[in-house]
Amino acid sequence: MPIVTIQITREGTSPGATAATAEEKAALIQGVSKLLLDVLHKPLTSTFVVIDEVETENWGRGGLPVEQFREQQRSLASE
């Protein structure tokens, strides 16, 4: 019984969105389940997919909270 955990940031994929939509999450679940069926022959009914949404204040990059990192990158790009 495969259990797959997908971590995504809690950010929208379109302007004004603050999280992945239910349709996007359903597509992730379907796609991962199908991949396990195709590659490992695991039945869809035996596959569990967990989507863990991480708030932007709970992760970082380059030694900085992600918002500070992004601001730094924007500043570097505008130089």
C-alpha positions as CSV (number, residue, x, y, z in Angstrom):
1,M,0.0,0.0,0.0
2,P,1.9,3.1,-1.2
3,I,1.5,6.4,0.7
4,V,2.7,9.4,-1.1
5,T,3.0,12.8,0.6
6,I,3.1,15.9,-1.6
7,Q,4.2,19.1,0.0
8,I,3.2,22.3,-1.7
9,T,3.4,25.9,-0.6
10,R,0.1,27.6,0.3
11,E,0.2,30.0,-2.6
12,G,-2.1,30.3,-5.4
13,T,-1.2,29.4,-9.0
14,S,-3.1,32.3,-10.4
15,P,-3.5,36.0,-9.4
16,G,-5.5,36.5,-6.2
17,A,-5.5,32.8,-5.3
18,T,-4.1,31.9,-1.9
19,A,-3.9,28.1,-2.3
20,A,-4.1,25.3,-4.8
21,T,-7.7,24.7,-5.9
22,A,-9.6,21.5,-5.2
23,E,-9.4,20.7,-9.0
24,E,-5.6,21.1,-8.9
25,K,-5.3,18.9,-5.8
26,A,-7.6,16.3,-7.5
27,A,-5.3,16.3,-10.5
28,L,-2.3,15.8,-8.3
29,I,-3.9,12.8,-6.6
30,Q,-5.0,11.3,-9.9
31,G,-1.7,11.8,-11.6
32,V,0.4,10.3,-8.7
33,S,-1.9,7.4,-8.3
34,K,-1.8,6.7,-12.1
35,L,2.0,6.9,-12.0
36,L,2.2,4.3,-9.3
37,L,-0.2,2.1,-11.2
38,D,1.8,2.4,-14.4
39,V,5.3,2.0,-12.9
40,L,4.8,-0.3,-9.9
41,H,1.4,-1.8,-10.8
42,K,-0.1,-0.6,-7.5
43,P,-3.9,-0.6,-7.7
44,L,-5.5,2.8,-7.5
45,T,-7.6,1.6,-4.5
46,S,-4.4,0.8,-2.5
47,T,-2.7,4.1,-3.1
48,F,-3.0,6.9,-0.5
49,V,-2.0,10.5,-1.4
50,V,-1.6,13.2,1.2
51,I,-1.3,16.8,0.2
52,D,0.4,18.9,2.8
53,E,0.2,22.7,2.2
54,V,2.9,24.7,3.9
55,E,2.3,28.3,4.8
56,T,4.9,30.7,3.3
57,E,6.0,31.8,6.8
58,N,6.9,28.2,7.6
59,W,9.7,27.6,5.0
60,G,12.7,29.4,3.7
61,R,15.4,29.3,1.0
62,G,19.0,30.5,1.0
63,G,19.1,30.9,4.7
64,L,16.1,33.3,4.8
65,P,12.4,33.1,5.2
66,V,11.0,32.7,1.7
67,E,9.5,36.2,1.5
68,Q,12.8,37.8,2.4
69,F,14.6,35.6,-0.1
70,R,12.2,36.6,-2.9
71,E,12.7,40.3,-2.0
72,Q,16.4,39.8,-2.2
73,Q,16.1,38.1,-5.6
74,R,13.9,40.9,-6.9
75,S,16.5,43.5,-5.7
76,L,19.3,41.6,-7.3
77,A,17.4,41.3,-10.6
78,S,16.7,45.0,-10.7
79,E,20.3,46.0,-10.3
